[in-house]
Amino acid sequence: MPADVFALDPANLATILGMAAVTLIVRFAGYLTVGRLQPRGRLAAALESVPPAVLTSLVAPMALATGPAESLAAALTVLAAWRLPVLAAAAIGVGAVVLLRMVL
């Protein structure tokens, strides 16, 4: 392989490091802000709904845009997640993708 394949432009490195720094600052600011609050009522409900909303926004487009095996596996994973622990539902989802890709 040519050595220039792994070369990193200084501007790209600066961009990556800048994005990492901004991400860490935002995360720590959120922890410090919420850590001082005792969320109740609507604020607590809103904060509890953030992780599933983010996960759905990341998974749903890929599950629906890639193919029938992935879409069916995502549906099976959702059904499993209603009754089983997260790790078991994830294992079922992975297994379903493998099996459905072989079949479809």
VOVO-724146 format. One record per residue (C-alpha): residue in three letters; z negated, x, y. Coordinates in steps of 0.001 Angstrom, whole numbers, padded with zeros to 6 digits, always signed. Layout:
N
ALAZXY ...
END
This chain:
104
MET+000000+000000+000000 PRO+000742+001261+003472 ALA-002256+002306+005529 ASP-001196+000153+008490 VAL-001852-003004+006450 PHE-005579-002425+006826 ALA-005427-001218+010431 LEU-007412-003260+012952 ASP-006229-003579+016517 PRO-009082-002965+019024 ALA-008317-006275+020768 ASN-008623-008163+017487 LEU-011888-006404+016669 ALA-013273-007243+020119 THR-012245-010876+019657 ILE-013918-011114+016249 LEU-017124-009499+017516 GLY-017117-011745+020597 MET-016726-014882+018483 ALA-019545-013720+016216 ALA-021807-013094+019201 VAL-021088-016504+020737 THR-021700-018203+017388 LEU-025060-016478+016966 ILE-026118-017258+020543 VAL-025283-020940+020141 ARG-027076-021155+016795 PHE-030232-019435+018031 ALA-030240-021537+021208 GLY-030080-024660+019062 TYR-032946-023488+016855 LEU-035069-022615+019871 THR-034351-025912+021594 VAL-034894-028162+018591 GLY-037836-026060+017409 ARG-039776-027035+020525 LEU-039026-030733+020144 GLN-040527-033236+017758 PRO-037454-035378+017147 ARG-038220-039048+016589 GLY-036220-042198+016340 ARG-032594-041962+017344 LEU-032667-038201+017957 ALA-034036-037556+014464 ALA-031394-039815+012937 ALA-028659-038091+014917 LEU-029822-034625+013859 GLU-030045-035698+010217 SER-026461-036971+010291 VAL-024946-033708+011563 PRO-024713-031766+008244 PRO-022934-034554+006310 ALA-020600-035168+009242 VAL-019645-031500+009500 LEU-019165-031221+005740 THR-016996-034335+005694 SER-014872-033093+008585 LEU-014228-029841+006736 VAL-013664-031187+003224 ALA-011815-034477+003776 PRO-008627-033092+005379 MET-008170-030497+002636 ALA-008989-032949-000147 LEU-006431-035430+001101 ALA-003702-032977+002106 THR-003515-030702-000934 GLY-002557-032955-003826 PRO-003593-035701-006215 ALA-005825-033461-008354 GLU-007895-032409-005368 SER-008084-035945-003970 LEU-009292-037377-007282 ALA-011768-034529-007732 ALA-013155-035158-004249 ALA-013618-038843-005086 LEU-015387-037957-008342 THR-017633-035540-006478 VAL-018599-038207-003951 LEU-019425-040631-006751 ALA-021482-037982-008545 ALA-023324-037062-005343 TRP-024691-040593-005031 ARG-026630-040244-008286 LEU-027002-036530-009018 PRO-028391-033475-007241 VAL-026027-031537-004987 LEU-025579-028644-007418 ALA-024649-030982-010266 ALA-022206-032884-008057 ALA-020593-029609-006949 ALA-020265-028480-010569 ILE-018645-031791-011470 GLY-016257-031401-008548 VAL-015223-027897-009577 GLY-014772-028961-013181 ALA-012790-032010-012123 VAL-010396-029906-010027 VAL-009806-027509-012903 LEU-009197-030275-015431 LEU-007080-032423-013132 ARG-004898-029467-012139 MET-004238-028825-015816 VAL-003406-032476-016488 LEU-001489-033411-013334 
END
